[in-house]
Amino acid sequence: MKRIFLSLSAIAILLGGAGCHDSLLNMTPGSSLTTSNFYKTSAEINQAVLGVYSTLQSRKQTDYVLMEAPSDNLYMSTVSPITGSFDVDNLVVNPENVVVANFWDATYSGIFRANQVLLNIDNPKDYTGVAKDQYTGEAKFMRALFYFDLVRVYGGVPLVTTQISITEARNQARATADQIYDQIVADLTDAVAKLPAAMVKGRASKGAATALLGKVYIYRKDYPNAMTYLGKAVTDFGYDLVPNFASLWSPATEDNIETIFQMKYIESTNGQTLSTSFIPNGGVYNIVDRGNETALPSWSLNKLFVAGDKRKANTITDLYVAPTRPNDPPQFYPYVSKYATKHPYNNSGLDLPVIRFADVLLLHAEALYNSNDKDGALKALNRVRQRAFGDASHNYAAADIATPDAFLNKLLLERQLELAYENERWFDLVRTGKFTTVMEQEERLYNDATQTPLVTDLSPKAYMAVFPIPQRQIDQYNKDVLKQNPDYTK
């Protein structure tokens, strides 16, 4: 936590070098920016806001390790170089885990940057139009998003919305999860009020803040408010499903009516590594010459795609590789292909979605069902289902969602198929209380020759709904200030 709470008089402003689109990439190096020469103009506040986005832009490329690998969608490859990832995958995480610690650091870095924007927002005197409100709304949106990630990963965390000294930071205990959610709601409510509806892709808009606020209310099981905000996100901003699921995963069509908020990348200039991460080591023809093969798709997910589901081709590719011994059959070796667009190694220009309309529709279905509107819930569920198959032949019927358990099972299935590898599955299992049963076993590698999966037994426990507080953070606080989550030991 030390580097997060240092005052700006002691460190350079951490803006990073990556903007959200190529016209905004040429920012002043962070090492030359200080409190005495920055935050003086509207243009500099704009740069600082871009610096907030760049934190998520960097972190998001590896979010799957903490948000997908613990679930039944993905398992880490034996050649994965990511320290700590196997423990996350196998649900045996301890407070020393590097993945958990790095996520904390990166996310608080984003909060630090957002706080600096808000603390200095009144400095410039040259704002025009709604610029000041826009920058305020963007910073609050991003701070809310970062805290939403933190509270879902760790539970209650230190709540910092202003500049504090190192001494104060070392004595600041964790806020409760409810207090963190209250701050998230307050930030997003103000962001909804201040953000313009029309924003360039890659920057938060009124629609994005509305959608995220509705999602937060779903996590709080506040269905009346979820209905209000998700309903607005569905009807008020012109979002819709694109006709072709595949077009979501092409740089040529990534700016579309379904994408509500995304992280922007530019090939060979400011590219992302995720498109390479899931590719087999030997590469894939016309995609990339070599891959990193950090993780592989679980058979638990792969087997759920039925014939005719057009999402399968842009989620998992069932690759067969040459056998290692003569006369052996080819080896079944599927890989995650959702982000597999043609790109240079570790430098893809494909944008990564943070919020898209299909997610909002399915959350709206959840809110509708829990508000006793089963017909509305069914229609929302089937909008996503019908796009997946191209017609109504696989739509759900009222009988399929006749009970709350039946509906939840269909909803979670549809979210799993639609949003695979978009960092939703683990949180869906946790927030619905399903992870302790679903994750008792995971079918990982599948032997196509014998038609049998390799089953991995796991031991999920209720306390694993949150990950441990990083020990290296606890050690920086004064004794007994930063308490560990229950049942985690050093």
Helices and strands as residue ranges (DSSP letters): H 2-5, G 22-24, G 30-32, H 42-59, G 60-62, H 64-67, E 74-76, H 85-89, H 98-119, H 131-154, H 166-169, H 177-194, H 206-219, H 223-235, G 245-249, G 251-253, E 259-263, H 274-277, E 295-297, H 299-302, G 312-314, E 316-317, E 320-321, E 331-332, E 335-336, E 352-356, H 357-369, H 374-389, G 392-394, G 398-401, H 404-418, H 425-431, H 435-438, E 441-447, E 452-457, G 462-465, H 471-474
